Amino acid sequence: MGALVLTDLQVRKAKPAEQDYKLADSAGLYLYVTRKGAKSWRLKYRFADREKRIVFGLYPEVSLDAARKLRDEARQQLRDFRDPAVEKRKRKLAASAAAMETFEKLARAWHALQAPRWAPVHAADVIGSLENDVFPHFGKLPIPAIDSRVILATLRKVEARGAIETARRLRQRISSIFCYAIAEGVADHDPASGIVKAMKPVPKKGRQPAMLRIEDARGVLLAAEGSDATPVVKLASRLLALTAVRPGVIRGVTWDEFENIDWDRFDNVGGEAPLWRIPSARMKLVLVRKDKTAFDHVVPLSRQSVAVLRAMRTLTGRNLLVFPSQRHAHRPMSENAIGYLYNRAGFHGRHVPHGWRASFSTIMNEVAERSARESGQRILAELDAKVIDLMLAHVPANTVESAYNRAAFMDRRIEIAQDWADLLCEGLAEPADLLEGNRR
């Protein structure tokens, strides 16, 4: 590297002269002093057989020690066959681009790139979560202004309302957006990657709280439907209870998933049984199965389920989604809407939306056991247990999924769905009356 030539004192005392002049340090670094007294650090070097110069900055903003570090970085770039002047310009352009790119702008670009790979309901969930919980806090900030403290403060607001899993999903999404920004050259690191240990742990999951007696299950609907919730949420809750599908499936259902329903008449006399064909892409399947129609899940619809759909048809029949968001008709209702409804109705910690699956399974298996005892045919209860699992889209252990017939025993499934609906809906208001109650 050679001996160091300049000292801090020499640099500080360098005065302007009649002509611009240089004070050499070492390894090509020198201080350039103009006639007006401006002092700047510069480096002379050769690249591609050409003599070139790069300016590091003005003294005293750039000290002697800082100038020497910049010189050493430049010389390392030369050893890597990179031009220091070009590298400096690239950094300047990247910083300028980053300053103009807000987090929201980058997030929407990332979402547009990823959305074609996702199911529509998931794509809507992702952008909706960012719009609700992230953009209001730092969406307008440029990328360089966002650090781990800003992100953590935002996520702790989500944790404070009890949405621990939502906060963790948001962190993952923010991290993915920063990885996208790095690839685009407008960020150099991911500030969301290291904060996971500062977040609240996800509580261990036990059994989902559920009412396991038919009177109690019916009571959930009576209380929920007597509240001031919107008709969309009440009817979504009713259909969820009747079909025992997963809550996310209800939220994303579109009108074209229903079969054998004549919307212009109020019965299906002489027609085929009404069905709900849930695309495999929206089912809880391994990824490789999600684009295969053979893995669609078929749900038989009771008369009461069809009545719910007819009532909803008057509200959202012109939409794609059956149960849209109140604020955005092209997006599904909130993932927490039905859960909040049950909490407000007094069932917090006692019954959750996912609990309808346990309610249906427990109650209808008990019905099958009782019928088997009365008839003396134990095999009927065993068969019904398998059919009920089929209706819940449970794949039995040791079963090859590709050989699993999701439409098997359809006649018996139709009967069980109707028996469940008759038990559950005894004494409940007609779906159309739920609409009227909210119009007054």
SULRA-V144737 format. One record per residue. RES is the residue in one letter. SS is DSSP state (alpha for helix, beta for strand, coil for the rest). PHI is phi in degrees with one decimal (NA if undefined). D_CENTER is the distance of its C-alpha to the mean C-alpha in whole Angstrom. Layout:
res:ss:phi:d_center
RES:SS:PHI:D_CENTER
RES:SS:PHI:D_CENTER
This chain:
res:ss:phi:d_center
M:coil:NA:54
G:coil:92.7:57
A:coil:-70.8:58
L:coil:-75.6:57
V:coil:-104.3:59
L:coil:-84.4:58
T:coil:-121.4:57
D:alpha:-58.4:55
L:alpha:-64.3:59
Q:alpha:-63.1:60
V:alpha:-65.2:56
R:alpha:-64.0:57
K:alpha:-90.3:60
A:coil:-64.1:60
K:coil:-108.1:62
P:coil:-66.3:62
A:coil:-126.7:65
E:coil:-65.0:67
Q:coil:-125.7:64
D:coil:-60.0:61
Y:beta:-147.5:61
K:beta:-120.9:59
L:beta:-118.3:59
A:beta:-75.5:58
D:coil:-105.2:56
S:coil:-162.0:55
A:coil:54.1:53
G:coil:91.4:53
L:beta:-83.4:52
Y:beta:-150.9:54
L:beta:-98.0:54
Y:beta:-104.9:55
V:beta:-113.8:57
T:coil:-90.3:58
R:coil:-61.6:61
K:coil:-90.6:59
G:coil:97.0:58
A:coil:-71.5:54
K:beta:-120.5:53
S:beta:-138.1:50
W:beta:-91.3:49
R:beta:-137.8:50
L:beta:-129.0:50
K:beta:-100.6:52
Y:beta:-152.3:51
R:beta:-118.5:51
F:beta:-143.6:49
A:coil:54.5:50
D:coil:62.4:53
R:beta:-125.5:53
E:beta:-81.3:53
K:beta:-136.2:50
R:beta:-134.2:49
I:beta:-136.2:46
V:beta:-98.7:46
F:beta:-90.8:44
G:beta:143.1:45
L:beta:-84.9:47
Y:coil:-89.8:49
P:coil:-96.4:49
E:coil:-55.1:45
V:coil:-107.9:45
S:coil:-75.5:47
L:alpha:-61.6:50
D:alpha:-62.6:47
A:alpha:-64.8:44
A:alpha:-62.7:46
R:alpha:-68.1:47
K:alpha:-66.0:44
L:alpha:-64.8:43
R:alpha:-62.6:46
D:alpha:-64.3:45
E:alpha:-62.9:41
A:alpha:-64.8:43
R:alpha:-68.0:45
Q:alpha:-66.1:43
Q:alpha:-61.0:41
L:alpha:-63.4:44
R:alpha:-65.5:45
D:coil:-90.9:42
F:coil:63.5:43
R:coil:-120.7:41
D:coil:-83.4:42
P:alpha:-57.1:42
A:alpha:-66.4:42
V:alpha:-68.1:40
E:alpha:-63.1:37
K:alpha:-64.9:38
R:alpha:-65.0:37
K:alpha:-62.6:34
R:alpha:-64.1:33
K:alpha:-65.0:34
L:alpha:-65.1:32
A:alpha:-65.0:29
A:alpha:-64.8:29
S:alpha:-65.6:30
A:alpha:-65.4:27
A:alpha:-64.2:25
A:alpha:-65.6:26
M:alpha:-90.8:26
E:coil:-95.2:22
T:beta:-82.9:20
F:alpha:-61.1:16
E:alpha:-62.0:15
K:alpha:-61.1:17
L:alpha:-66.0:16
A:alpha:-64.2:12
R:alpha:-69.8:13
A:alpha:-66.6:15
W:alpha:-61.9:13
H:alpha:-63.0:10
A:alpha:-62.0:14
L:alpha:-72.6:14
Q:alpha:-86.8:11
A:alpha:-53.1:11
P:coil:-60.5:14
R:coil:-84.4:13
W:coil:-105.0:10
A:coil:-66.1:11
P:alpha:-54.2:12
V:alpha:-66.6:10
H:alpha:-70.2:7
A:alpha:-59.6:7
A:alpha:-67.7:8
D:alpha:-61.4:5
V:alpha:-62.1:4
I:alpha:-68.2:7
G:alpha:-63.6:8
S:alpha:-65.9:7
L:alpha:-68.8:8
E:alpha:-65.0:11
N:alpha:-81.5:12
D:alpha:-116.9:11
V:coil:-118.9:12
F:alpha:-55.6:14
P:alpha:-62.2:17
H:alpha:-97.9:17
F:alpha:-142.7:18
G:coil:-62.3:16
K:coil:-89.0:20
L:coil:-78.8:21
P:beta:-68.4:22
I:alpha:-53.0:21
P:alpha:-64.2:24
A:alpha:-83.7:24
I:coil:-100.3:20
D:coil:-120.9:21
S:alpha:-63.0:20
R:alpha:-66.6:21
V:alpha:-63.4:20
I:alpha:-66.5:16
L:alpha:-63.9:17
A:alpha:-61.3:19
T:alpha:-67.8:16
L:alpha:-68.1:14
R:alpha:-69.5:17
K:alpha:-66.0:17
V:alpha:-69.9:14
E:alpha:-60.9:16
A:alpha:-63.2:19
R:coil:-93.5:18
G:coil:90.3:17
A:coil:-90.7:13
I:alpha:-66.0:13
E:alpha:-66.4:11
T:alpha:-60.8:8
A:alpha:-60.9:10
R:alpha:-71.0:10
R:alpha:-65.3:6
L:alpha:-62.6:7
R:alpha:-59.9:10
Q:alpha:-62.6:9
R:alpha:-68.7:7
I:alpha:-61.3:10
S:alpha:-61.5:12
S:alpha:-63.4:11
I:alpha:-66.7:12
F:alpha:-68.2:15
C:alpha:-62.6:16
Y:alpha:-63.2:16
A:alpha:-64.0:18
I:alpha:-63.7:20
A:alpha:-63.2:21
E:coil:-80.3:22
G:coil:83.4:24
V:coil:-110.7:23
A:coil:-144.9:22
D:coil:-115.8:24
H:coil:-159.0:22
D:coil:-111.9:18
P:coil:-71.5:19
A:coil:-87.9:15
S:coil:-72.1:17
G:coil:-100.5:19
I:coil:-99.8:18
V:alpha:-60.2:17
K:alpha:-73.0:20
A:alpha:-92.6:20
M:coil:-96.3:17
K:coil:-66.3:18
P:coil:-70.7:18
V:coil:-73.5:16
P:coil:-59.8:19
K:coil:-65.8:21
K:coil:-86.4:20
G:coil:-110.6:23
R:coil:-67.5:24
Q:coil:-69.6:22
P:coil:-57.3:24
A:coil:-153.3:26
M:coil:-81.9:29
L:coil:-112.1:32
R:coil:-116.5:35
I:alpha:-61.5:35
E:alpha:-63.8:36
D:alpha:-70.7:33
A:alpha:-62.8:31
R:alpha:-63.0:32
G:alpha:-63.4:33
V:alpha:-60.6:29
L:alpha:-67.6:29
L:alpha:-60.2:32
A:alpha:-69.2:31
A:alpha:-64.7:27
E:alpha:-79.3:29
G:coil:-89.4:32
S:coil:-85.1:29
D:coil:-96.7:29
A:coil:-65.9:25
T:coil:-71.9:25
P:alpha:-57.3:26
V:alpha:-61.1:23
V:alpha:-69.4:21
K:alpha:-62.0:25
L:alpha:-73.6:25
A:alpha:-63.8:21
S:alpha:-61.2:22
R:alpha:-62.5:26
L:alpha:-66.3:24
L:alpha:-60.7:22
A:alpha:-64.6:25
L:alpha:-69.9:27
T:alpha:-99.4:25
A:coil:56.3:24
V:coil:-82.8:20
R:coil:-72.0:17
P:alpha:-55.4:15
G:alpha:-64.8:12
V:alpha:-68.6:15
I:alpha:-62.6:17
R:alpha:-61.0:14
G:coil:-97.3:14
V:coil:-67.2:18
T:beta:-114.5:20
W:alpha:-61.8:23
D:alpha:-76.8:24
E:alpha:-84.3:23
F:beta:-94.8:26
E:beta:-126.2:30
N:coil:64.6:33
I:coil:-119.2:33
D:coil:-91.3:36
W:coil:-69.6:34
D:coil:-90.9:38
R:coil:-136.0:39
F:coil:-108.3:39
D:coil:-151.3:40
N:coil:-122.8:39
V:coil:-59.5:43
G:coil:80.0:44
G:coil:-98.0:40
E:coil:-75.9:38
A:coil:-64.8:36
P:coil:-63.8:32
L:beta:-133.2:29
W:beta:-119.0:26
R:beta:-99.4:24
I:beta:-88.7:21
P:coil:-58.4:20
S:alpha:-57.7:19
A:alpha:-63.0:16
R:alpha:-104.7:15
M:coil:-94.7:16
K:coil:-83.8:16
L:coil:-120.2:18
V:coil:-63.7:18
L:alpha:-55.6:17
V:alpha:-65.2:20
R:alpha:-90.0:21
K:coil:-72.4:18
D:coil:-112.6:20
K:coil:-115.1:23
T:alpha:-65.3:25
A:alpha:-63.4:27
F:alpha:-103.9:24
D:coil:-60.1:23
H:beta:-104.4:23
V:beta:-102.7:26
V:beta:-112.1:26
P:beta:-70.9:30
L:coil:-107.0:30
S:coil:-71.7:33
R:alpha:-59.6:35
Q:alpha:-68.3:33
S:alpha:-66.3:29
V:alpha:-63.7:31
A:alpha:-62.8:32
V:alpha:-61.5:29
L:alpha:-66.3:28
R:alpha:-63.9:31
A:alpha:-65.3:30
M:alpha:-66.1:27
R:alpha:-59.1:28
T:alpha:-71.7:30
L:alpha:-95.5:27
T:alpha:-125.8:25
G:coil:-60.0:27
R:coil:-88.8:27
N:coil:-89.6:23
L:coil:-75.2:21
L:beta:-86.0:19
V:coil:-75.2:21
F:coil:-121.4:19
P:beta:-79.1:17
S:coil:-65.4:16
Q:coil:-66.8:19
R:coil:-94.1:18
H:coil:-131.8:17
A:coil:-64.6:19
H:coil:-90.6:17
R:coil:-120.0:13
P:beta:-70.3:13
M:coil:-60.1:14
S:coil:-57.7:12
E:coil:-67.0:11
N:coil:-101.7:14
A:alpha:-59.6:16
I:alpha:-70.0:18
G:alpha:-61.3:18
Y:alpha:-63.8:19
L:alpha:-59.0:22
Y:alpha:-67.3:23
N:alpha:-62.2:23
R:alpha:-66.6:25
A:alpha:-81.5:28
G:alpha:100.4:29
F:alpha:-112.7:27
H:coil:-58.6:25
G:coil:75.4:25
R:coil:-114.6:27
H:coil:-154.9:25
V:coil:-121.5:21
P:coil:-52.8:19
H:coil:-66.8:19
G:alpha:-66.7:23
W:alpha:-61.5:24
R:alpha:-66.7:24
A:alpha:-70.1:26
S:alpha:-59.5:28
F:alpha:-60.0:29
S:alpha:-62.5:30
T:alpha:-65.0:32
I:alpha:-67.6:34
M:alpha:-74.2:34
N:alpha:-69.0:35
E:alpha:-65.9:38
V:alpha:-60.1:39
A:alpha:-64.7:40
E:alpha:-62.7:41
R:alpha:-63.5:44
S:alpha:-64.4:45
A:alpha:-66.8:45
R:alpha:-64.3:48
E:alpha:-67.2:49
S:alpha:-92.1:50
G:coil:75.2:51
Q:coil:-114.2:48
R:alpha:-57.9:46
I:alpha:-61.1:44
L:alpha:-67.1:43
A:alpha:-66.1:41
E:alpha:-65.0:40
L:alpha:-67.0:39
D:alpha:-62.7:37
A:alpha:-60.1:35
K:alpha:-68.0:34
V:alpha:-65.8:33
I:alpha:-62.0:31
D:alpha:-62.0:29
L:alpha:-59.0:29
M:alpha:-66.3:28
L:coil:-90.1:25
A:coil:61.2:24
H:coil:-85.6:25
V:coil:-91.6:26
P:coil:-59.4:29
A:coil:-59.0:30
N:coil:63.9:32
T:coil:-105.6:31
V:coil:-72.7:30
E:alpha:-60.4:27
S:alpha:-66.6:29
A:alpha:-101.8:32
Y:coil:-89.8:30
N:coil:-89.8:31
R:coil:-75.6:28
A:coil:-110.4:31
A:coil:-69.6:34
F:coil:54.0:36
M:alpha:-63.3:35
D:alpha:-59.4:38
R:alpha:-70.0:37
R:alpha:-63.4:34
I:alpha:-61.9:35
E:alpha:-65.8:37
I:alpha:-66.3:35
A:alpha:-59.8:32
Q:alpha:-71.7:35
D:alpha:-60.9:37
W:alpha:-61.8:33
A:alpha:-64.0:33
D:alpha:-64.0:37
L:alpha:-66.3:36
L:alpha:-71.0:33
C:coil:-91.8:34
E:coil:-60.9:38
G:coil:85.2:39
L:coil:-83.7:35
A:coil:-68.2:35
E:coil:-67.4:35
P:alpha:-53.7:32
A:alpha:-61.9:34
D:alpha:-68.6:35
L:alpha:-66.1:32
L:alpha:-69.0:31
E:alpha:-63.1:35
G:alpha:-62.0:34
N:alpha:-95.7:32
R:alpha:-90.7:34
R:coil:-73.6:37
